[in-house]
Amino acid sequence: YYVNETNNGDLVMAAIENIFKQLDPHSSFLDEQELQELIELTEGRYSGLGIEVEKRGDYIVILATLPQSPAEQAGLEKGDVIVSVNGEKLKGHEVKDLAAILKSSRDSAVNLAISRDSYPSLINVNIEQTQLEIESVVSELLSGDIGYIRLHSFQTESAADIAAHID
């Protein structure tokens, strides 16, 4: 007996998650939604702004914008700090919180307040989220017959893409 009402399904999910946490630092349990998000990423297609971000201190910082993405077209840059999304302040939030806010706003424009070192005040940007396709492999032929291949992300077709670029 427990003092509060408990949901047996939630207890089972918590137990399963903790079993995976005990295995090693690289294993984790994915619920149905997390698995769907992982599948989208490994297929190279997802709806979003086209930004790569990381948490630095209390803030979420843009690492890169994807080519031809809404973020690139809106002028977002590496090093921009995302202060808020649709008026919701992000200080102290995790990257997954930003992803959840964007996902809840899917199929609509979002307003980002951006802090940039070269600007004295916040920059407000409205961006429409779109369906993005990410190329996992890019290549170019450099001088001296040197081939350069960059694996941007691991996807289901990455091995075949690398072979095609080598050919």
Solvent accessible surface area in square Angstrom, and as a share of the most:
residue,aa,sasa,rsa
1,Y,280,1.07
2,Y,151,0.58
3,V,135,0.77
4,N,94,0.48
5,E,174,0.78
6,T,62,0.36
7,N,87,0.45
8,N,113,0.58
9,G,42,0.40
10,D,96,0.50
11,L,95,0.47
12,V,85,0.49
13,M,70,0.31
14,A,46,0.35
15,A,52,0.40
16,I,55,0.28
17,E,70,0.31
18,N,75,0.39
19,I,105,0.53
20,F,71,0.30
21,K,133,0.56
22,Q,144,0.64
23,L,111,0.55
24,D,63,0.32
25,P,126,0.79
26,H,168,0.75
27,S,34,0.22
28,S,76,0.49
29,F,54,0.23
30,L,68,0.34
31,D,51,0.27
32,E,153,0.68
33,Q,108,0.48
34,E,77,0.35
35,L,85,0.42
36,Q,94,0.42
37,E,58,0.26
38,L,81,0.40
39,I,67,0.34
40,E,39,0.18
41,L,95,0.47
42,T,40,0.24
43,E,79,0.36
44,G,2,0.02
45,R,111,0.41
46,Y,41,0.16
47,S,18,0.11
48,G,5,0.05
49,L,4,0.02
50,G,1,0.01
51,I,25,0.13
52,E,61,0.27
53,V,32,0.18
54,E,64,0.29
55,K,65,0.28
56,R,115,0.42
57,G,65,0.63
58,D,68,0.35
59,Y,82,0.31
60,I,0,0.00
61,V,8,0.05
62,I,0,0.00
63,L,54,0.27
64,A,38,0.29
65,T,33,0.19
66,L,18,0.09
67,P,95,0.60
68,Q,142,0.63
69,S,1,0.01
70,P,18,0.12
71,A,0,0.00
72,E,78,0.35
73,Q,138,0.61
74,A,40,0.31
75,G,37,0.35
76,L,8,0.04
77,E,84,0.38
78,K,156,0.66
79,G,39,0.38
80,D,1,0.00
81,V,34,0.20
82,I,0,0.00
83,V,32,0.18
84,S,11,0.07
85,V,0,0.00
86,N,77,0.39
87,G,63,0.60
88,E,85,0.38
89,K,145,0.61
90,L,1,0.00
91,K,121,0.51
92,G,43,0.41
93,H,60,0.27
94,E,79,0.35
95,V,54,0.31
96,K,149,0.63
97,D,44,0.23
98,L,4,0.02
99,A,56,0.43
100,A,59,0.46
101,I,25,0.13
102,L,22,0.11
103,K,62,0.26
104,S,98,0.63
105,S,18,0.12
106,R,80,0.29
107,D,126,0.65
108,S,47,0.30
109,A,53,0.41
110,V,2,0.01
111,N,44,0.23
112,L,0,0.00
113,A,8,0.06
114,I,0,0.00
115,S,41,0.26
116,R,38,0.14
117,D,158,0.82
118,S,91,0.59
119,Y,113,0.43
120,P,141,0.89
121,S,79,0.51
122,L,90,0.45
123,I,38,0.19
124,N,104,0.53
125,V,18,0.11
126,N,113,0.58
127,I,5,0.03
128,E,92,0.41
129,Q,11,0.05
130,T,57,0.33
131,Q,119,0.53
132,L,18,0.09
133,E,135,0.60
134,I,31,0.16
135,E,118,0.53
136,S,2,0.01
137,V,3,0.02
138,V,61,0.35
139,S,47,0.30
140,E,101,0.45
141,L,131,0.65
142,L,75,0.37
143,S,103,0.67
144,G,70,0.68
145,D,128,0.66
146,I,104,0.53
147,G,57,0.55
148,Y,97,0.37
149,I,63,0.32
150,R,115,0.42
151,L,61,0.31
152,H,50,0.22
153,S,36,0.23
154,F,165,0.69
155,Q,28,0.12
156,T,97,0.56
157,E,106,0.48
158,S,8,0.05
159,A,82,0.63
160,A,59,0.46
161,D,49,0.26
162,I,52,0.26
163,A,52,0.41
164,A,67,0.52
165,H,73,0.33
166,I,122,0.62
167,D,156,0.81
